[in-house]
Amino acid sequence: MSFEYNFTRIESVRFPDEISALFHVLDSIDEMLMSPEEGLIKAAGTNQVPWIENLLETYDGDLTDAIVSASANGHVEPLLRLLQETQERGSSGRIALQKVVKTAATHGRLNVISVFLPQIADSDQDTEALLAMYESTWQVLDEATARGYRDVIRFAIEFATEWGYIDSYASTSTSDALARAIEGCLDDVAIYLLGIFAIPWKMKDALEKAIERGQFDIIEWTYVIYVQRAGVGQMLTDLASDGNIGAVKYLCTHFGIPPCAINEAFRSATGISTIQFLYNTGCISPGSITMVFRNASGRGRLTPQVLDEYYQEKLEIVELLCKESCIPPRVVRFAFVGAAARGDEDLLNVLWNDYRLNDQTFVKAFNIVVTDSNLYLTRVLFHGGRISAQSTNNALLVSSSRGYQEIVLFLIDAPGIVDWAKEKVFLDAVRSNRSYLVQCLCDKRSWPARVVKRAVCIADNRELNEIRQTLTRLGK
């Protein structure tokens, strides 16, 4: 809190003009009306140590605001006295010191930081004390960077380097000095920080922010250092895996990215825009195209949750790549059958007319949806005209044995279903006491007398009265 003179206690009082013009008189009157706590805050913020001493003789209240006032205004002597008082009262001196240092950093008070930061771990350099000093150092760095206090930034870096813990700085979503410098358009600060190789900066995030904001000097520096640390291939791969089309385009357009790096980035890319851009560079190998096709069609590293989240993009990627003849037929067929197994009608539609799909692929997919009791896809695949009569008969018998009544009712009148299969399904329905299915089968067609007679015999032997009544009506 930088101290301001506003005379709030006497602002409504009307003084004679000759008194109102005397600032020091108004100040004295205002001070006389202050509470001890208010006086202590002002004394600390205006570097009046004797006044502090006088107030502390009788005041035993909280000193936090006074300490903050002295820190914000850069007054070391009041701080020394207030911190001494804090310790004499039995409060934690370390916590108070950390408060002092953070407040000073927020206001760019290097003189305060240089005195009190070392004191956090000065007396007892145990692990807890050292960790507290590390934490305060990084708070100083973050706060100073956010506000552009260059001298404080350099002090924090040099101090951590001298004490040997510079490499312990860890950027987080809420604490990232480099990101703050870029966001604050402090190009010189960002470039300085990039040169601190001991700190594991989030280079990808920094590059993305710089490209987004058009900060060309930072882009150049970040690119050079990123390549030195991770290599050009890893850099482009990191950006492509985030689906950052803007950053990927910028790098490929403005820097000499080798084809092998573009190809590697394509393999890890996400987002249809990024994948399409890299695909159109002409640097993508058949193996990479096949791998990305597999991933997008549901095989490989993509989890069901990711497929749900990026479902439409997945379809667009498959549609983009499936026209490539380099993708082996077995991969396309596997994708088609996998789509059937997942009940993915949209992916089936995308691949439906692919020349690499043969009749056996459709039959395999058909058998899977029948086994899964998926009536809708059973209809779709059957009406595609590529399911043989033998496969249809087998599907009918499988559906009957598993009790898939709706699929049985759909397939029993399909072209190519042989009579013995129909009769077996009918008798199995009776034997399994599926009264609804028996009723529907009786309504759909006329059954030979010998079949009805056998069905009645089965019902009698098993005491299936409801089915017996249905069959009796059928025989009349």
Secondary structure by P-SEA (a helix, b strand, c coil): ccccccccccccccccccccccaaaaaaaaaaaccaaaaaaaaaaaccaaaaaaaaccccccaaaaaaaaaaaccaaaaaaaaaaaaaacccaaaaaaaaaaaaaaaccaaaaaccccccccccccaaaaaaaaaaaaaaaaaaaaccaaaaaaaaaaaaaaacccccccccccccaaaaaaaacaaaaaaaaaaccccccaaaaaaaaaaaacaaaaaaaaaaaaaacccaaaaaaaaaaacaaaaaaaaaacccccaaaaaaaaaacccaaaaaaaaacccccaaaaaaaaaaaaccccccaaaaaaaaaaaaaaaaaccccccccaaaaaaaaaaaaaaccaaaaaaacccccccaaaaaaaaaaaaaacaaaaaaaaaacccccaaaaaaaaaaaaaacaaaaaaaccccccccaaaaaaaaaaaaaacaaaaaaaaaaaccccaaaaaaaaaaaaaacaaaaaaaaaaaac
